[in-house]
Amino acid sequence: METKWWHKSVVYQVYPRSFMDSDGDGIGDLQGLISKLDYIHALGADLIWLCPVYASPNEDNVYDISDYCRIHPEFGTMADMELLISEAGKRGIAIMMDIVANHTSNEHPWFIESRSSKQNRYRDFYIWRDGRDAGKPSELASFFGGSAWEYDSKTDQYYLHMFSKKQPDLNWHHPPVRQSIYDVMRFWIAKGIKGFRFDVIDLIAKEIDKDIIGNGPLLHEYLQEMHREVLEGADVVTVGETGGADLEQALLYTDASRKELDMVFSFEHIALDEEAGKQKWDIKALELDDLKNVLSKWQLGLLEKGWNSLFWCNHDQPRIVSRWGNDKEYRYESATMLAALLHCMRGTPYIYQGEEIGMTNVRFPKLSFYRDIETIHLYHDRLEKGFQHEDIMESIYAKGRDNARTPMQWDAGKNSGFTTGTPWIELNPNFTEINAMADMTADKSIFHFYKKLISLRKSNDALIYGDYELLESEKEIFSYSRTFEGEKWYVACNFSGKKTHSRLLGTIAEGEIMLQNYGSPITNQTLRPYEVAVYKVKN
């Protein structure tokens, strides 16, 4: 495999609305992010995935874009964006923009023109259909609940929206749509960004009249066209959100010879605590064997031709230490174990803001505290279907997107140092104990463990390019090896809150321990609760 600069990179995802507010309006902004670049640099991350900061009515926290080439005033100005790119670059940090290419806001000029007349030249920028039998064109449901069709009386037709009715889907089968998105990409490349994350990119080639929503037959043709017209020769890295992609599809996206994308986000591993065939809100306990098998399948399946994106969290997912760790008595141990388990695998790791200090899920006392459109739709939809309030709230506590969107916890002061004003969403009340300042000065610092882990990975090619092998181990232990040019590394992770004997430790006694999350040696081949140990053995 040809080596790429982003193979060694570590990505830090910033949800700007909740990261750092510089002007006291309660909303994080670009100047706030600029003020924290040294923090990200100290961690060791060298690529920032910046969630959307474009002009937007904010129906879905800027994933409803009204102008791709302007900055939302809440976040600042284009001059601020240019300063961010420049200041990050001085620290060796590149910027990855989040491109929402499947849909726009209904306030985007393209849609305003499109709905004005059936003859308008922008009409085919979106997906319009006549109703059937005095009803909607089909029974297709939106991902946010309710119908995916919205009637527009101006032209007596329905438009498609797979998300909110204020997020009409673009018609990628119309060539001017594709060219317009390519122009947006060229605009940002010219600004100096070094990457794109493509939101729900697997939906763009939908064949709505054939009931095909994801992975449409022309999807790869369109991605190859995008590569030819925009990405060829540009020094940028691309990752696509392809939630439903299996391994075979991922290879189509990421095989370098096909010239499509560099990485994809597949959600197979993070769907393992959902009841099969149901929604993410229908929760079951994680079976560790399932996680071992899925992660190993992707490690081996993309070995020769593709590249993995490694992640536990993002702005749409709950906090991993609450989800699969122990966010109470073993918060440090489980947060660091989960970090090492992921970062020592083959692929590019992604850290979501606050993950590096062990931020946890939040349990707001009332629905009125929540801001996420998906969560609010879910609550009312399930209530109408007869679910009990308490059961719905338990699902929201476990899986709601606002778990990841409470403000970044910087210190124990007012509003945790996030803003001098009133935050747009309430903070997690535990910010007085869990915050960056407290963690960075603690004896057991999650931040400093991440820093050491990132440095270890970047300085050892065995952790970048080494062959992966899942090792036989006890039920509670996830163990694997990485082998590269005369070195063999072993990673042993106790996924439980109890002491567990590990046969593996007896076979690698001669190895040098490179990283562990306890301050004293391992004895009697026993891993303590949520302990991780990383060994290097020279062949």
C-alpha positions as CSV (number, residue, x, y, z in Angstrom):
1,M,0.0,0.0,0.0
2,E,1.2,3.5,-0.9
3,T,1.9,5.4,2.4
4,K,-0.1,8.6,2.9
5,W,0.4,11.4,5.4
6,W,-3.0,10.8,6.9
7,H,-2.1,7.2,7.8
8,K,-0.2,8.6,10.8
9,S,-2.6,11.4,11.5
10,V,-5.0,11.5,14.5
11,V,-8.2,13.4,13.9
12,Y,-9.8,15.6,16.5
13,Q,-13.5,16.3,15.9
14,V,-14.8,19.7,16.9
15,Y,-18.5,20.4,17.2
16,P,-18.0,24.2,17.1
17,R,-21.3,25.1,18.7
18,S,-20.3,23.4,21.9
19,F,-16.5,23.8,21.9
20,M,-15.5,27.3,23.0
21,D,-17.4,30.6,23.0
22,S,-15.3,33.7,22.6
23,D,-17.9,36.5,22.6
24,G,-20.3,35.5,25.4
25,D,-23.4,34.7,23.3
26,G,-23.5,31.1,24.7
27,I,-22.5,29.6,21.3
28,G,-19.1,28.2,20.5
29,D,-17.4,29.9,17.6
30,L,-14.3,30.0,15.4
31,Q,-12.4,32.5,17.6
32,G,-13.1,30.2,20.5
33,L,-11.6,27.3,18.6
34,I,-8.6,29.3,17.6
35,S,-8.0,30.1,21.3
36,K,-7.8,26.3,22.0
37,L,-5.5,25.2,19.1
38,D,-2.6,24.9,21.5
39,Y,-4.7,22.4,23.6
40,I,-5.3,20.3,20.5
41,H,-1.7,20.6,19.5
42,A,-0.6,19.5,23.0
43,L,-2.8,16.4,22.7
44,G,-1.0,15.4,19.5
45,A,-3.8,15.6,17.0
46,D,-2.9,17.0,13.6
47,L,-6.2,17.1,11.7
48,I,-9.4,18.8,12.9
49,W,-12.7,17.6,11.6
50,L,-14.8,20.7,11.8
51,C,-18.5,20.2,11.9
52,P,-20.4,22.6,9.6
53,V,-20.0,26.3,10.2
54,Y,-21.7,27.4,7.1
55,A,-24.7,29.9,6.8
56,S,-27.7,28.1,8.1
57,P,-31.2,28.6,9.7
58,N,-30.1,26.1,12.3
59,E,-33.0,23.6,12.0
60,D,-30.5,20.8,12.5
61,N,-27.5,22.6,14.0
62,V,-26.0,23.7,10.6
63,Y,-26.5,20.4,8.9
64,D,-29.1,22.4,7.0
65,I,-27.0,24.7,4.9
66,S,-28.3,27.9,3.2
67,D,-24.9,28.9,1.7
68,Y,-21.8,26.7,1.5
69,C,-19.5,29.6,0.9
70,R,-20.4,31.8,3.8
71,I,-19.9,31.4,7.5
72,H,-22.8,31.5,9.9
73,P,-22.6,34.8,11.9
74,E,-22.9,32.9,15.2
75,F,-19.6,31.3,14.4
76,G,-17.8,34.4,13.0
77,T,-16.7,35.5,9.6
78,M,-14.8,34.2,6.7
79,A,-11.8,36.2,8.0
80,D,-12.1,34.1,11.2
81,M,-12.2,30.9,9.1
82,E,-9.1,31.9,7.1
83,L,-7.4,32.8,10.4
84,L,-8.3,29.3,11.8
85,I,-6.8,27.6,8.8
86,S,-3.6,29.7,9.0
87,E,-3.1,29.4,12.8
88,A,-3.8,25.7,12.8
89,G,-1.3,25.3,9.9
90,K,1.4,27.0,12.0
91,R,0.9,24.3,14.6
92,G,1.0,21.5,12.0
93,I,-2.7,21.0,12.2
94,A,-4.8,20.7,9.1
95,I,-8.6,21.4,8.7
96,M,-11.1,18.8,7.4
97,M,-14.4,20.4,6.4
98,D,-17.8,18.7,6.8
99,I,-19.6,18.7,3.5
100,V,-23.4,18.1,3.6
101,A,-24.0,17.1,0.0
102,N,-27.2,15.1,0.3
103,H,-29.5,18.0,1.2
104,T,-29.6,21.7,1.8
105,S,-31.7,24.0,3.9
106,N,-35.1,25.0,2.4
107,E,-33.7,28.5,2.7
108,H,-30.9,27.9,0.3
109,P,-31.3,30.0,-2.9
110,W,-31.3,26.8,-5.0
111,F,-34.4,25.6,-3.2
112,I,-36.1,29.0,-3.1
113,E,-35.7,29.1,-6.9
114,S,-36.7,25.4,-7.3
115,R,-40.0,25.8,-5.6
116,S,-40.9,29.0,-7.4
117,S,-42.0,27.4,-10.6
118,K,-41.9,24.0,-12.4
119,Q,-40.1,25.8,-15.2
120,N,-37.4,27.3,-13.1
121,R,-33.9,26.2,-14.1
122,Y,-33.3,25.1,-10.5
123,R,-36.4,22.9,-10.4
124,D,-34.4,19.7,-10.9
125,F,-31.9,20.5,-8.2
126,Y,-34.4,18.8,-5.9
127,I,-36.7,15.8,-6.0
128,W,-40.3,16.7,-6.8
129,R,-43.2,14.3,-7.4
130,D,-47.0,14.5,-7.9
131,G,-49.2,13.0,-5.2
132,R,-51.0,9.7,-5.7
133,D,-54.7,9.1,-5.0
134,A,-55.0,12.5,-3.3
135,G,-52.1,11.5,-1.0
136,K,-48.3,11.6,-0.8
137,P,-46.2,10.1,-3.6
138,S,-45.3,7.1,-1.4
139,E,-45.2,5.8,2.1
140,L,-41.5,6.6,2.5
141,A,-40.6,7.7,6.0
142,S,-38.1,10.4,7.1
143,F,-35.2,9.3,9.3
144,F,-36.5,11.9,11.8
145,G,-40.0,10.4,11.8
146,G,-43.1,11.1,9.8
147,S,-43.4,11.2,6.0
148,A,-40.3,12.0,3.8
149,W,-42.6,14.0,1.5
150,E,-43.7,17.6,2.1
151,Y,-46.5,19.2,0.1
152,D,-45.7,22.6,-1.5
153,S,-48.9,24.4,-2.6
154,K,-47.0,26.8,-4.8
155,T,-46.5,24.2,-7.6
156,D,-48.9,21.5,-6.2
157,Q,-46.2,18.9,-5.8
158,Y,-44.3,17.2,-3.0
159,Y,-40.5,17.4,-2.4
160,L,-38.4,14.8,-0.7
161,H,-36.7,15.2,2.6
162,M,-35.0,12.2,4.2
163,F,-34.4,14.3,7.3
164,S,-36.3,17.4,8.5
165,K,-38.9,18.9,6.1
166,K,-36.6,22.0,6.2
167,Q,-33.8,19.8,4.7
168,P,-34.9,19.0,1.1
169,D,-32.8,16.3,-0.7
170,L,-30.7,17.3,-3.6
171,N,-31.1,15.5,-6.9
172,W,-27.7,14.2,-7.7
173,H,-28.9,12.7,-11.0
174,H,-29.1,16.3,-12.3
175,P,-25.5,17.1,-13.5
176,P,-25.7,20.8,-12.5
177,V,-26.2,19.7,-8.9
178,R,-23.0,17.7,-8.9
179,Q,-21.0,20.5,-10.5
180,S,-22.3,22.9,-7.9
181,I,-21.1,20.7,-5.1
182,Y,-17.8,20.3,-6.9
183,D,-17.5,24.1,-7.0
184,V,-18.0,24.2,-3.3
185,M,-15.2,21.7,-2.8
186,R,-12.9,23.7,-5.0
187,F,-13.7,26.9,-3.1
188,W,-12.6,25.3,0.2
189,I,-9.5,23.6,-1.2
190,A,-8.5,27.0,-2.4
191,K,-8.9,28.3,1.1
192,G,-6.3,25.8,2.3
193,I,-8.3,23.0,3.9
194,K,-6.8,19.5,3.7
195,G,-9.8,17.2,4.0
196,F,-13.5,16.6,3.6
197,R,-15.9,14.5,5.7
198,F,-19.0,13.8,3.6
199,D,-22.2,13.6,5.5
200,V,-24.5,10.6,4.6
201,I,-22.7,10.3,1.3
202,D,-24.2,6.9,0.7
203,L,-27.6,8.5,0.1
204,I,-26.8,10.9,-2.7
205,A,-27.5,8.4,-5.6
206,K,-30.9,7.4,-4.4
207,E,-33.4,6.0,-6.9
208,I,-36.6,7.1,-5.2
209,D,-39.0,5.6,-7.7
210,K,-37.3,2.2,-7.2
211,D,-37.4,2.5,-3.4
212,I,-33.6,2.7,-3.3
213,I,-32.4,5.1,-0.7
214,G,-28.8,4.1,0.2
215,N,-26.1,2.8,-2.2
216,G,-27.9,3.7,-5.4
217,P,-26.5,2.1,-8.6
218,L,-24.8,5.3,-9.7
219,L,-23.2,6.1,-6.4
220,H,-19.7,4.9,-7.2
221,E,-19.8,6.5,-10.7
222,Y,-20.6,9.9,-9.0
223,L,-17.8,9.5,-6.5
224,Q,-15.3,8.6,-9.2
225,E,-16.5,11.7,-11.2
226,M,-15.9,13.8,-8.1
227,H,-12.4,12.4,-7.7
228,R,-11.6,13.1,-11.3
229,E,-13.0,16.7,-11.3
230,V,-11.9,17.8,-7.9
231,L,-9.7,15.5,-5.8
232,E,-7.2,14.2,-8.4
233,G,-3.9,15.9,-7.6
234,A,-5.3,17.8,-4.6
235,D,-3.5,17.0,-1.3
236,V,-6.6,16.3,0.7
237,V,-8.0,13.3,2.6
238,T,-11.6,12.2,2.3
239,V,-13.9,10.2,4.6
240,G,-17.5,9.3,3.8
241,E,-20.3,8.7,6.3
242,T,-21.7,5.4,5.0
243,G,-23.7,4.1,8.0
244,G,-25.1,1.1,6.2
245,A,-21.9,0.0,4.4
246,D,-20.7,-3.6,4.8
247,L,-17.1,-4.6,4.2
248,E,-17.7,-5.4,0.5
249,Q,-19.1,-2.0,-0.1
250,A,-16.3,-0.3,2.0
251,L,-13.7,-1.8,-0.3
252,L,-15.5,-0.3,-3.3
253,Y,-15.3,3.1,-1.6
254,T,-11.7,2.9,-0.3
255,D,-9.7,0.8,-2.8
256,A,-7.2,3.4,-3.9
257,S,-7.2,2.1,-7.5
258,R,-10.9,2.9,-7.8
259,K,-10.3,6.6,-6.9
260,E,-13.3,7.3,-4.8
261,L,-12.7,8.0,-1.0
262,D,-9.8,7.4,1.4
263,M,-11.9,6.1,4.3
264,V,-15.5,5.5,5.3
265,F,-17.4,5.6,8.6
266,S,-19.2,2.3,8.9
267,F,-21.5,1.9,11.9
268,E,-21.5,-1.9,12.1
269,H,-19.5,-1.9,15.4
270,I,-21.6,0.8,17.1
271,A,-24.9,-0.9,16.2
272,L,-23.9,-3.9,18.3
273,D,-25.9,-2.7,21.3
274,E,-29.1,-2.4,19.3
275,E,-31.8,-5.0,19.0
276,A,-31.5,-6.6,15.6
277,G,-33.8,-5.2,13.0
278,K,-34.9,-2.3,15.2
279,Q,-33.9,1.3,15.8
280,K,-30.9,2.6,17.7
281,W,-33.2,3.4,20.5
282,D,-34.0,-0.3,21.1
283,I,-31.1,-1.2,23.3
284,K,-29.5,-4.5,24.3
285,A,-26.3,-5.3,26.2
286,L,-23.1,-5.4,24.2
287,E,-21.6,-8.9,23.7
288,L,-17.8,-8.5,23.7
289,D,-17.4,-11.4,21.3
290,D,-19.5,-9.5,18.7
291,L,-17.3,-6.5,19.1
292,K,-14.1,-8.6,18.7
293,N,-15.5,-10.3,15.5
294,V,-16.7,-7.1,13.9
295,L,-13.6,-5.0,14.5
296,S,-11.4,-7.9,13.5
297,K,-13.4,-8.4,10.3
298,W,-12.8,-4.8,9.3
299,Q,-9.1,-4.9,10.3
300,L,-8.5,-7.9,8.1
301,G,-10.9,-7.1,5.3
302,L,-9.4,-3.7,4.5
303,L,-5.8,-4.9,5.0
304,E,-4.6,-4.9,1.4
305,K,-6.6,-2.3,-0.4
306,G,-8.5,-0.1,2.0
307,W,-8.0,1.9,5.1
308,N,-10.0,2.0,8.4
309,S,-11.4,5.0,10.2
310,L,-11.2,4.2,13.9
311,F,-13.9,5.8,16.1
312,W,-16.0,5.3,19.2
313,C,-17.7,8.7,19.3
314,N,-18.9,11.6,17.3
315,H,-21.6,14.4,17.4
316,D,-24.3,11.8,16.7
317,Q,-23.1,9.1,19.1
318,P,-23.2,8.9,23.0
319,R,-20.1,9.1,25.1
320,I,-18.1,5.9,24.9
321,V,-17.1,5.8,28.5
322,S,-20.8,5.8,29.5
323,R,-21.8,3.5,26.7
324,W,-19.3,0.6,27.0
325,G,-17.1,1.6,29.9
326,N,-17.8,2.5,33.5
327,D,-18.3,6.2,34.0
328,K,-18.4,6.0,37.8
329,E,-15.7,4.2,39.8
330,Y,-13.6,3.1,36.8
331,R,-14.0,6.2,34.5
332,Y,-10.2,6.7,34.1
333,E,-9.5,3.0,33.6
334,S,-12.3,2.3,31.1
335,A,-11.8,5.5,29.1
336,T,-8.1,4.8,28.7
337,M,-8.6,1.1,27.9
338,L,-11.1,1.9,25.2
339,A,-8.7,4.5,23.8
340,A,-5.8,2.1,23.6
341,L,-7.9,-0.7,22.1
342,L,-8.9,1.5,19.2
343,H,-5.7,3.5,18.6
344,C,-3.5,0.5,18.4
345,M,-5.5,-0.9,15.5
346,R,-4.8,-0.3,11.8
347,G,-6.4,2.9,10.6
348,T,-6.7,6.6,11.3
349,P,-8.1,7.3,14.8
350,Y,-10.8,9.9,15.5
351,I,-11.2,11.6,18.9
352,Y,-14.4,13.5,19.6
353,Q,-14.1,16.6,21.7
354,G,-14.2,15.7,25.4
355,E,-13.4,12.1,24.8
356,E,-9.8,12.8,25.8
357,I,-10.9,13.9,29.3
358,G,-13.6,11.2,29.8
359,M,-16.7,13.3,29.4
360,T,-19.9,11.3,30.1
361,N,-23.5,11.1,28.9
362,V,-26.0,13.5,30.5
363,R,-29.3,12.8,32.1
364,F,-31.3,16.0,31.8
365,P,-34.4,16.0,34.1
366,K,-36.9,17.2,31.5
367,L,-37.4,16.9,27.7
368,S,-37.3,20.7,27.5
369,F,-33.6,20.6,28.3
370,Y,-32.9,18.8,25.0
371,R,-32.2,20.6,21.8
372,D,-31.6,17.8,19.3
373,I,-34.3,17.6,16.6
374,E,-34.0,13.8,16.3
375,T,-34.4,13.3,20.0
376,I,-37.5,15.5,20.2
377,H,-39.1,13.8,17.2
378,L,-38.3,10.4,18.7
379,Y,-40.0,11.3,22.0
380,H,-43.2,12.5,20.5
381,D,-43.3,9.7,17.9
382,R,-42.9,7.0,20.6
383,L,-45.3,8.6,23.0
384,E,-48.0,8.5,20.2
385,K,-47.2,4.8,19.7
386,G,-47.9,4.0,23.3
387,F,-44.4,3.9,24.8
388,Q,-44.0,4.9,28.4
389,H,-42.4,8.3,29.2
390,E,-39.8,6.6,31.5
391,D,-38.8,4.1,28.8
392,I,-38.4,6.7,26.1
393,M,-36.2,8.8,28.4
394,E,-34.0,5.8,29.2
395,S,-33.4,5.4,25.5
396,I,-32.6,9.1,25.2
397,Y,-30.2,9.0,28.1
398,A,-28.4,6.1,26.4
399,K,-28.4,7.1,22.8
400,G,-29.5,10.7,22.4
401,R,-27.3,13.0,20.3
402,D,-27.2,15.7,22.9
403,N,-25.0,13.4,25.0
404,A,-22.2,14.5,22.7
405,R,-23.4,18.1,22.3
406,T,-23.3,19.5,25.9
407,P,-20.5,22.1,26.1
408,M,-16.9,21.2,26.4
409,Q,-15.9,21.1,30.0
410,W,-12.8,23.3,30.4
411,D,-12.7,24.0,34.1
412,A,-14.8,24.0,37.3
413,G,-15.8,27.7,37.1
414,K,-18.9,29.3,35.8
415,N,-20.3,27.4,32.8
416,S,-17.1,25.3,32.9
417,G,-15.2,28.1,31.1
418,F,-17.2,27.5,27.9
419,T,-18.9,30.8,27.9
420,T,-19.4,34.0,30.0
421,G,-23.0,34.1,28.8
422,T,-25.9,31.6,28.9
423,P,-25.0,28.4,27.0
424,W,-27.2,27.3,24.1
425,I,-27.7,24.0,25.8
426,E,-27.2,23.1,29.5
427,L,-23.9,21.8,30.7
428,N,-23.5,18.3,32.1
429,P,-23.7,19.0,35.9
430,N,-20.6,16.9,36.5
431,F,-18.4,19.6,35.0
432,T,-17.1,20.6,38.4
433,E,-15.4,17.2,38.7
434,I,-14.8,16.3,35.1
435,N,-13.1,19.1,33.2
436,A,-9.9,19.6,31.2
437,M,-8.1,21.6,33.9
438,A,-8.8,19.0,36.6
439,D,-7.9,16.1,34.3
440,M,-4.6,17.5,33.0
441,T,-3.4,18.0,36.6
442,A,-4.7,14.7,38.0
443,D,-2.5,11.8,38.9
444,K,-4.6,9.7,36.7
445,S,-5.1,11.9,33.7
446,I,-7.0,10.6,30.7
447,F,-5.7,13.5,28.6
448,H,-2.0,12.6,29.3
449,F,-2.8,8.9,28.6
450,Y,-4.2,9.9,25.2
451,K,-1.1,12.1,24.6
452,K,1.2,9.3,25.3
453,L,-0.9,6.9,23.2
454,I,-0.9,9.2,20.2
455,S,2.9,9.8,20.5
456,L,3.5,6.0,20.8
457,R,1.4,5.3,17.7
458,K,3.0,8.0,15.6
459,S,6.6,6.9,16.4
460,N,6.0,3.1,15.8
461,D,5.1,1.9,12.3
462,A,4.1,-1.4,13.7
463,L,1.0,0.4,15.1
464,I,0.4,2.1,11.7
465,Y,1.1,-0.7,9.2
466,G,1.5,-3.9,11.1
467,D,-0.5,-7.0,10.4
468,Y,-3.4,-7.6,12.7
469,E,-4.4,-10.8,14.4
470,L,-7.2,-11.4,17.0
471,L,-5.8,-13.6,19.8
472,E,-7.7,-16.2,21.7
473,S,-8.4,-14.9,25.1
474,E,-10.8,-15.1,28.0
475,K,-14.4,-14.0,27.5
476,E,-13.8,-10.6,29.2
477,I,-10.6,-9.8,27.4
478,F,-10.0,-8.4,24.0
479,S,-6.5,-9.2,22.8
480,Y,-4.8,-8.8,19.5
481,S,-1.3,-8.5,18.0
482,R,0.4,-6.2,15.4
483,T,3.4,-7.6,13.5
484,F,5.7,-5.5,11.4
485,E,9.4,-5.8,10.3
486,G,10.7,-8.0,13.1
487,E,8.5,-6.6,15.8
488,K,5.4,-8.0,17.4
489,W,3.1,-5.9,19.6
490,Y,0.5,-7.3,21.9
491,V,-2.6,-5.4,23.1
492,A,-4.5,-6.9,26.0
493,C,-7.7,-5.2,27.2
494,N,-9.9,-6.2,30.2
495,F,-13.4,-5.2,29.2
496,S,-14.8,-5.9,32.6
497,G,-15.0,-4.4,36.1
498,K,-13.4,-7.3,37.8
499,K,-9.9,-8.9,37.9
500,T,-9.4,-11.3,35.1
501,H,-6.6,-13.9,34.5
502,S,-5.1,-13.7,31.0
503,R,-3.2,-16.6,29.6
504,L,-1.7,-14.3,27.0
505,L,0.3,-12.5,29.6
506,G,2.2,-15.7,30.3
507,T,3.4,-16.0,26.7
508,I,4.8,-12.5,26.4
509,A,6.6,-12.2,29.8
510,E,9.8,-11.3,27.9
511,G,8.2,-8.3,26.2
512,E,8.7,-4.7,27.0
513,I,5.6,-3.0,28.3
514,M,5.1,0.2,26.2
515,L,1.8,1.4,27.7
516,Q,-0.5,0.6,30.6
517,N,-3.2,2.4,32.5
518,Y,-2.3,1.3,36.0
519,G,0.7,2.7,37.9
520,S,2.0,-0.7,39.2
521,P,3.2,-3.8,37.4
522,I,0.9,-6.7,36.4
523,T,1.2,-9.7,38.7
524,N,0.0,-13.3,38.4
525,Q,-1.0,-12.8,34.8
526,T,-4.1,-10.9,36.0
527,L,-5.5,-7.8,34.4
528,R,-7.2,-5.5,36.9
529,P,-10.7,-3.9,36.1
530,Y,-10.5,-2.2,32.6
531,E,-6.8,-2.6,32.5
532,V,-4.9,-2.3,29.2
533,A,-1.3,-3.4,28.6
534,V,0.6,-2.9,25.4
535,Y,3.8,-5.0,24.9
536,K,6.5,-4.9,22.3
537,V,8.4,-8.1,21.5
538,K,11.3,-8.3,19.0
539,N,11.4,-11.5,17.0
